[in-house]
């Protein structure tokens, strides 16, 4: 009989999933996705090789569940930071700062090589997580535009350009922030 950790079956499941996610993230930092096996994830998570299959049918399911968990954590942090901020310029600053600061913590670099290995269903699920984060930026930009604080001609292009500005992590955060705010016509 497997040992149950936690005070309830639900808590046991959450703790086990957290161990699997931590193991998966560590392995992704060391190996390519296609080089990781379910047995390696189970071993790193210190659970039985067959027990992991009671929770995840395959490593693709681990990746999608991991992305869901991390996106929820990321959005919760971002929502907490944005709570009570009314001015769209400050909301955009907070969004940018959070993306730059926490992006390294949450982003695993799931590039085209990984996406090419995933099923269509998994790619759609992963894309859904990206869209959830993009929706926060969309709301900020629309609000700022409607209030006459931002000048945006093409919302989708503006969002893409803002996210492109967030990729070069070697640049100073304040320079990226000033550039983006000027780009949307805000007083930086």
C-alpha positions in Angstrom: 0.0 0.0 0.0 1.5 3.4 -1.0 2.2 5.9 1.7 -0.1 8.9 1.7 1.5 12.2 2.5 -0.5 15.2 3.6 -3.7 15.4 5.6 -6.0 14.4 2.8 -6.0 12.6 -0.5 -6.3 16.0 -2.2 -3.3 17.4 -0.3 -1.3 14.2 -1.1 -2.1 14.6 -4.8 -1.0 18.2 -4.7 2.2 17.4 -3.0 3.0 14.6 -5.4 2.2 16.8 -8.4 4.5 19.5 -7.0 7.3 16.9 -6.7 6.7 15.8 -10.2 6.7 19.4 -11.5 9.9 20.2 -9.6 11.5 17.0 -11.0 10.3 17.9 -14.5 11.6 21.5 -14.3 15.0 20.3 -13.0 15.3 17.7 -15.8 14.3 20.2 -18.4 17.2 22.3 -17.2 19.6 19.5 -17.7 18.3 17.6 -20.8 16.1 18.1 -23.9 12.5 17.2 -23.7 12.9 14.2 -25.9 15.7 12.8 -23.7 13.5 12.8 -20.6 11.6 9.7 -19.7 8.7 9.1 -17.3 11.0 6.8 -15.4 13.5 9.7 -15.0 10.8 12.1 -13.8 9.5 9.5 -11.3 13.0 8.8 -10.0 13.8 12.5 -9.6 10.4 13.0 -7.8 11.2 10.0 -5.6 8.0 8.1 -6.5 7.5 4.7 -8.0 8.0 4.2 -11.8 4.5 2.9 -12.1 2.9 5.3 -9.6 3.6 8.3 -11.8 1.2 6.8 -14.4 -1.7 7.1 -11.9 -1.4 10.8 -12.2 0.0 11.5 -15.7 -0.4 9.2 -18.8 2.9 10.5 -20.4 5.5 13.2 -20.2 3.5 15.4 -22.5 0.7 15.4 -19.9 3.3 16.3 -17.3 4.4 19.2 -19.4 0.9 20.5 -19.9 0.0 20.1 -16.2 3.3 21.8 -15.3 2.5 24.7 -17.6 -1.0 25.0 -16.2 0.3 25.1 -12.6 3.1 27.6 -13.4 0.7 29.9 -15.4 -1.8 29.9 -12.5 1.0 30.8 -10.1 2.4 33.5 -12.4 -1.0 35.1 -13.0 -1.8 35.0 -9.3 1.4 36.9 -8.6 0.7 39.4 -11.4 -2.9 39.9 -10.3 -1.7 40.6 -6.7 0.8 43.2 -8.0 -1.8 44.9 -10.2 -4.5 44.9 -7.5 -5.4 48.5 -6.6 -3.4 50.1 -9.4 -5.8 52.3 -11.5 -3.5 54.1 -13.9 -2.7 52.2 -17.1 0.9 53.5 -17.2 1.6 52.1 -13.8 -0.2 48.9 -14.7 2.0 48.5 -17.8 5.1 49.2 -15.7 4.1 46.5 -13.2 3.4 44.1 -16.1 6.8 44.7 -17.7 8.7 44.5 -14.4 6.9 41.3 -13.5 7.6 39.8 -16.9 11.3 40.7 -16.6 11.7 39.6 -13.0 9.5 36.5 -12.8 9.8 35.5 -16.4 13.1 33.8 -15.8 11.5 31.9 -12.9 8.5 30.7 -14.9 9.9 30.5 -18.4 11.5 27.2 -19.4 12.4 28.1 -23.0 9.9 25.8 -24.6 11.0 26.7 -28.1 10.1 25.3 -31.5 12.1 22.1 -31.0 9.9 21.2 -28.1 6.6 22.3 -29.7 7.5 20.1 -32.7 7.5 17.1 -30.5 4.1 17.8 -28.9 0.7 16.7 -30.1 -1.7 19.3 -31.6 -3.8 19.1 -28.4 -0.8 19.7 -26.1 0.4 22.7 -28.3 -3.1 24.2 -28.1 -3.1 23.8 -24.3 0.4 25.4 -24.0 -0.7 28.2 -26.3 -3.7 28.7 -24.0 -1.4 29.5 -21.2 0.5 32.1 -23.2 -2.9 33.7 -24.2 -3.9 33.9 -20.6 -0.8 36.1 -19.9 -1.3 38.0 -23.1 -4.9 38.8 -22.0 -3.6 40.8 -19.0 -1.4 42.9 -21.3 -4.4 43.3 -23.7 -6.6 44.6 -20.9 -4.0 47.1 -19.8 -3.4 48.4 -23.3 -7.1 48.6 -24.2 -7.8 50.5 -20.9 -5.0 52.9 -21.6 -6.1 53.5 -25.1 -9.7 54.0 -24.2 -8.7 56.5 -21.5 -6.5 58.4 -24.0 -3.3 57.5 -22.2 -1.8 55.2 -24.9 -1.8 55.7 -28.7 -2.2 52.3 -30.2 -2.9 51.8 -33.9 -2.7 48.0 -34.1 -3.2 46.2 -30.8 -2.0 42.8 -31.8 1.2 44.2 -33.3 1.8 46.3 -30.3 1.5 43.3 -28.0 3.9 41.3 -30.1 6.4 44.1 -30.2 6.2 44.6 -26.4 6.8 40.9 -25.8 9.7 41.0 -28.2 11.2 43.8 -26.1 11.0 41.6 -23.1 13.1 38.8 -24.6 16.6 40.4 -24.4 17.0 39.8 -20.7 20.5 41.2 -20.8 19.2 44.8 -21.2 18.5 47.0 -18.2 14.9 46.6 -17.1 14.4 50.4 -16.8 15.6 50.9 -20.4 13.1 48.3 -21.7 10.3 49.9 -19.5 11.0 53.5 -20.9 11.2 52.2 -24.4 7.9 50.3 -24.2 6.1 53.2 -22.5 7.3 55.6 -25.2 6.3 53.1 -27.8 2.7 53.2 -26.7 2.7 57.0 -26.5 2.8 57.2 -22.7 4.8 59.8 -20.9 7.8 57.7 -19.7 
